[in-house]
Amino acid sequence: MRILIVDDERPARDKLRRLLAQESGISAIAEARDGVDAMQQIAAFAPDALFLDIQMPEVSGLELAASLPAPAPLIVFATAFDQYALKAFDANAIDYLLKPYDQARLRRALQRLRERVDARSAQALPPFAGQEPLRQLLVAERGVTRVIRVDRIGWIETADNYVVLHTAGAPLMRQTLAGLLEKLGPGFMRCHRRAAVQLAWIERVEALDKGDCELVLRDGARVPCSRQYRAALMERL
């Protein structure tokens, strides 16, 4: 993940760079001293995400967020002022860090960023190119191998080193969710960091607080869908 720090205060940029340097999965970090500098850096550096201050000279962080070209980098606002939080989320911010923040709070923001970056990447992939999607799965349970038809799986959720296949009997399968989705093809889509759903099973989408929603399936199951995945899922529907 490529990150651009946008803040007019050098100590704040230095602190954030030090904290980011302790985290994994970050391939490059750049800095901009204000909104004007940030627009130039965005064109040249092509960041995946911005850590963006709000109160800056000439161009504020909110004004910069409203001026980003599509597809825009993801935004985490980092500011000493709490009164802009609602406007920040109206600008589709992933998170809102209130200064002074610590490593643990930054790590939570990075996790949200990674989830959204993963969702974007999945959306950008071409339709399931390669082998044919699986039509059935073989699941070994206590000496018996069950044949599970994929079209009967409503949704899937993680359970430690296993996934739960929500079909008759809800069998456990020793497999990562990401690895299984690669084999199942475009009929399934991740809707939460711990869940994926078969799109053809969705009957309605019910909105919840903070941009989250719940997917109601044709068998009555209710599957969580976090705001990080909601937009991409609605486009697929």
GUKOL-670574 format. One record per residue (C-alpha): z, x, y. Coordinates in steps of 0.001 Angstrom, whole numbers, padded with zeros to 6 digits, always signed. Example, Ala and Ser with C-alpha at 12.3 -4.5 7.8 and 13.67 -1.06 7.14 Angstrom:
REM residues 2
+007800+012300-004500
+007140+013670-001060
***
This chain:
REM residues 237
+000000+000000+000000
-000997+001289+003447
+001489+000512+006227
+001137+000730+010006
+004349+000865+012074
+003899-000665+015540
+006812-000066+017909
+007020+001289+021462
+010311+003100+020711
+009952+006455+018956
+013441+006423+017346
+012684+003031+015779
+009380+004321+014374
+011072+007449+013026
+013823+005458+011315
+011396+003055+009659
+009175+005909+008482
+012201+007619+006878
+013210+004430+005080
+009666+003706+003897
+009331+007262+002592
+012105+006502+000091
+010192+003581-001451
+007545+003636-004165
+004082+002129-003994
+003339+003198-000414
+000247+005385-000270
+000020+006024+003483
+002011+005395+006682
+000640+005483+010242
+002197+004693+013616
+001129+002959+016832
+003125+003082+020056
+002016-000337+021394
-000304-003257+020748
-003366-001633+022267
-002906+001494+020181
-002327-000721+017140
-005710-002452+017474
-007434+000934+017411
-005328+002083+014452
-006035-001103+012501
-009782-000497+012779
-009500+003168+011771
-006593+003138+009314
-007200-000255+007615
-003540-000994+006786
-002489-003530+004182
+000563-004432+006263
+002062-004054+009733
+005729-003573+010558
+005530-005007+014041
+007951-005008+016964
+007795-008058+019236
+008783-006931+022722
+006291-004225+023755
+004510-003419+027039
+001065-004878+027783
+000553-006642+024444
+003526-008196+022631
+003829-008271+018872
+003184-012019+018800
+000055-011600+020935
-001158-008831+018656
-000576-010988+015583
-002663-013760+017134
-005503-011317+017874
-005922-009682+014474
-009399-009750+012951
-009934-011403+009585
-008980-010488+006967
-005794-009606+008827
-003143-007183+007583
+000067-008779+006377
+002859-008814+008973
+006565-008066+008850
+008182-008376+012269
+010940-005841+012991
+012817-006616+016190
+016228-006618+017834
+015785-010210+019031
+016465-013166+016746
+015067-015868+019067
+011467-015211+018022
+011907-015965+014326
+010257-019410+014380
+007278-018129+016350
+007013-015201+013967
+006718-017439+010914
+004263-019651+012799
+002196-016459+013006
+002277-016287+009174
+004760-013424+009035
+005851-012380+005565
+009346-011474+006751
+011479-010984+009861
+013677-007875+009984
+016436-007999+012548
+017419-004571+013844
+019485-002750+012774
+018468-003305+009139
+019296-001156+006119
+017403+000144+003085
+018307-002866+000942
+017000-005348+003502
+013797-003335+003934
+013346-003252+000161
+013409-007059+000024
+010720-007215+002696
+008589-004737+000763
+008931-006818-002387
+007584-009843-000528
+004720-007717+000770
+003870-006430-002710
+003774-009976-004070
+001374-011084-001339
-000792-007968-001737
-000965-008629-005489
-001922-012244-004846
-004681-011176-002465
-005977-008662-004966
-006076-011264-007716
-007921-013664-005445
-010456-010982-004516
-011311-010125-008114
-014633-011480-009382
-014499-014333-011902
-013207-013063-015227
-015720-010305-015864
-015654-008615-019235
-014545-010177-022486
-014409-013925-023047
-011069-015525-022123
-008809-016038-025131
-008871-019484-026725
-005764-019000-028821
-002761-016702-029124
-000965-015480-032233
+002805-015496-031843
+005080-014037-034538
+008428-015786-034916
+010879-014891-037728
+008219-013977-040247
+005893-016846-039319
+002788-016362-037175
+001991-019370-035024
-001476-020086-033642
-001137-021343-030062
-004160-022965-028441
-004504-021748-024848
-005644-025148-023567
-002270-026571-024633
-000257-024131-022514
+000779-025806-019265
+002466-022818-017708
+004030-019452-018482
+007204-017781-017228
+008767-014388-017686
+011919-013814-019745
+012962-010152-019648
+010370-008318-021785
+008839-011563-023033
+006917-014515-021678
+007690-018147-022497
+004590-020191-023338
+005306-023738-022187
+003673-025663-024989
+005077-027390-028063
+008197-025457-029035
+007955-023100-026039
+007507-019928-028115
+008403-016462-026866
+005741-013773-026828
+006433-010058-026327
+004014-009424-023474
+004142-008947-019705
+002978-011820-017555
+000408-009654-015758
-000974-008350-019046
-001305-011827-020524
-003043-013202-017423
-005678-010487-017731
-006588-011913-021156
-006402-015615-020302
-009048-015595-017591
-009467-017633-014386
-008049-020855-015811
-004549-019484-015202
-003122-018236-011930
+000181-016715-010890
+002141-019118-008690
+005453-017273-008512
+006617-013743-009260
+008037-015095-012534
+005496-017812-013366
+001829-018671-013811
+000165-022043-014301
-002946-023445-015960
-004865-024897-013014
-006368-027775-015009
-002854-029037-015768
-001823-029509-012127
-001629-033169-011086
+000024-032830-007702
+001590-030324-005308
+004881-031258-003621
+005907-029352-000486
+009382-027817-000224
+011212-025988+002556
+010032-022643+003978
+006467-022987+002725
+007359-023124-000973
+006146-025963-003155
+006486-027393-006641
+003589-028028-009007
+003837-031166-011101
+001866-030881-014333
+000299-033601-016441
+003173-033467-018931
+005724-033939-016130
+006815-030283-016000
+007703-028994-012550
+006683-025409-011872
+007839-023367-008835
+005186-022047-006463
+006333-019624-003763
+004724-019468-000341
+003304-016013-001137
+000964-017613-003699
+000523-021113-002298
-002511-020517-000066
-004488-018718-002770
-003602-021396-005330
-004667-024240-003019
-008017-022523-002503
-008531-022314-006252
-007700-026002-006631
***
